[in-house]
């Protein structure tokens, strides 16, 4: 742990590339606390996506484990995808073969199911691999939007409650921490290395 000339200690923070002073860390922690509940949704979704990204979708599927009924007929479920609140995403194929679909199935007594039905077909296609590529791309996009929303919410705390404690730097730290929650770890690591190299070449202080 380092100290600055003004006697403030410099702290290393998980998921952040640079150190924060005592006061910056207090601001960072308060801002992060304001969005902590939302991480309960984001982080499990990223872990599920990590799992899906490791699957070889060109291989033959395993045996179906359930039958899903939709307004378009019956489908056989071959894999569980993400599990949003009170629902689950399923990789399905028509009961008679052929077309594939990503179907979201809701708990029977959930408000959405009561209003719209227990199933919702999100994507359809004839190629299972292409279908999953599109599904995972959409999930990544959604997670990045969620991360930006988290930062926007948290930065309000940093700027309004801690205006004298370098809020711009605190927001950069929050952005890195939120990115860690939603990005593939290897891709994020490579991006951080490239970003750090760019900063060093331009002499940008942090």
HELIX and SHEET records of a PDB file:
HELIX    1   1 UNK A   22  UNK A   34  1                                  13    
HELIX    2   2 UNK A   36  UNK A   53  1                                  18    
HELIX    3   3 UNK A  111  UNK A  116  1                                   6    
HELIX    4   4 UNK A  128  UNK A  161  1                                  34    
HELIX    5   5 UNK A  167  UNK A  182  1                                  16    
HELIX    6   6 UNK A  185  UNK A  202  1                                  18    
SHEET    1   A 3 UNK A   2  UNK A   3  0                                        
SHEET    2   A 3 UNK A   9  UNK A  11 -1                                        
SHEET    3   A 3 UNK A  20  UNK A  21 -1                                        
SHEET    1   B 5 UNK A  66  UNK A  70  0                                        
SHEET    2   B 5 UNK A  73  UNK A  80 -1                                        
SHEET    3   B 5 UNK A  87  UNK A  94 -1                                        
SHEET    4   B 5 UNK A 100  UNK A 106 -1                                        
SHEET    5   B 5 UNK A 119  UNK A 125 -1                                        
END                                                                             
